[in-house]
């Protein structure tokens, strides 16, 4: 299952179709199995930050990604409300 959340990646980050090796890959698939088990139909993204990445830069990136996720969820909710109200 590919990631479905429209997150942007800027340098040095990059979009990937691979969650990495071993622990990260396993973690992603455990999350995917749980989403499927719960029949969750929302968005999915996996953010991998290497252990040797600059901590402050990683925190800034995660802050931005989390903000993007909330913005995306708000947009989905507005779209859902508009469909319900016939707009």
Legacy VTK file of the C-alpha trace (Angstrom):
# vtk DataFile Version 3.0
C-alpha trace
ASCII
DATASET POLYDATA
POINTS 87 float
0.000 0.000 0.000
1.572 3.300 -1.012
1.491 6.381 1.153
-1.676 8.358 0.475
-1.060 11.629 2.289
0.079 14.484 0.043
3.156 15.461 2.060
5.866 17.466 0.378
9.522 16.577 0.724
12.258 19.177 0.592
16.013 18.725 0.689
17.552 16.731 2.186
14.312 14.738 2.544
12.927 12.815 -0.385
9.822 10.819 -1.220
10.366 7.105 -1.420
8.348 3.970 -2.065
10.546 2.075 0.409
10.335 2.412 4.198
13.937 1.313 4.586
15.373 -1.841 6.022
14.458 -4.037 8.945
12.940 -2.039 11.838
11.485 0.826 9.782
10.119 -1.478 7.124
8.638 -3.775 9.783
7.100 -0.799 11.633
5.461 0.485 8.456
3.934 -2.902 7.641
2.660 -3.362 11.201
0.917 0.018 10.882
-0.511 -0.926 7.484
-1.846 -4.227 8.807
-3.508 -2.436 11.723
-5.090 0.136 9.404
-6.430 -2.680 7.233
-7.674 -4.652 10.241
-9.594 -1.610 11.476
-10.853 -0.916 7.941
-9.409 2.572 8.240
-9.867 4.536 5.038
-7.883 7.663 5.878
-4.519 8.846 4.693
-1.230 7.134 5.360
2.342 8.374 5.415
5.561 7.043 6.900
8.316 9.471 7.829
11.734 7.944 8.309
14.419 10.033 9.960
17.860 8.423 10.025
19.461 8.101 13.449
22.383 10.325 12.429
20.216 13.179 11.091
20.554 16.618 12.707
18.056 16.580 15.599
16.994 20.235 15.296
16.456 19.914 11.538
14.483 16.701 12.084
12.278 18.394 14.698
11.569 21.305 12.341
10.668 18.864 9.571
8.365 16.833 11.838
6.675 20.035 13.047
5.984 20.955 9.421
4.787 17.449 8.502
2.429 17.291 11.492
1.068 20.731 10.565
0.560 19.526 6.982
-1.316 16.480 8.312
-3.670 18.647 10.358
-4.205 20.975 7.371
-4.979 17.974 5.171
-7.405 16.540 7.756
-9.146 19.923 8.068
-9.538 20.097 4.281
-11.014 16.575 4.182
-13.464 17.499 6.943
-14.525 20.674 5.115
-14.990 18.713 1.883
-17.037 16.063 3.717
-19.209 18.732 5.342
-19.758 20.427 1.982
-20.878 17.127 0.400
-23.269 16.460 3.288
-24.825 19.894 2.987
-25.135 19.556 -0.788
-22.535 22.242 -1.523
LINES 1 88
87 0 1 2 3 4 5 6 7 8 9 10 11 12 13 14 15 16 17 18 19 20 21 22 23 24 25 26 27 28 29 30 31 32 33 34 35 36 37 38 39 40 41 42 43 44 45 46 47 48 49 50 51 52 53 54 55 56 57 58 59 60 61 62 63 64 65 66 67 68 69 70 71 72 73 74 75 76 77 78 79 80 81 82 83 84 85 86
